[in-house]
Amino acid sequence: MANNVKEKKNDLDVIGFWKAQQSAWKITVYRTSMERLVYKAVLPYLTLYIVLMGATKTQIGTVTSLGTLVAAVMAPFLGSYIDKNGPKKMYLLGIAVLLGGYLALWKAPIWQVAALGMFLHTMGSTLGGQSCANICGNCLESCDRAKGMLVCETFAAGVLGMIGPAFAGWFLVNIMGVVGTPSDPLTIKPLFFFCLVVTFLSLLMIIFKLDVSHLVQKVKPKKQNVTQLKMLSQ
């Protein structure tokens, strides 16, 4: 009975669980949380922003569907690349594409550029998501993966998923002076600059803090001498 109680307490020991995990997984959780914060901040205004710039709902739907289709086609090839070269290069590429997406959204003079930013965001999320899943799967033991996902999703999707929209609403009302639903795309633009800054900081964190050298497993062909080759040929 005492052992069962002890096991239940250990299951609830989130702090101890966090301390016991590898640094690469922790950095991935930080990066995921930062990205979820900024994405949730702009999500309620993303399509509205592009519509206010002149796009129709059909055009936005077409761009969204195209991004999802391309991401689905890319996924198997991305997995193969990560298996051969490790997840960090793919991670950096994904964040760089996200930066391009937020930059296009922030500086967009016309809706087509903003739509390109939305497409790039989908591509960047796909690239980064593949790397994130790979690091999570390699760093966590099988028995810890459910708890690891719980910790990551509770903090990133739960807490920061609520803080992001709350911050965006407060910013638009109190800083930009928006009353009701935004009717001018210029009032939404600063939110994308916020996303750009946070995403750039996450890029620096991955460059300087993420160490996945122990996760790269390259299969090297075994060398055979001439005698072995002759024996195999006989």
Order of alpha helices (4+ residues) and beta strands (2+ residues): alpha-alpha-alpha-alpha-alpha-alpha-alpha-alpha-alpha-alpha
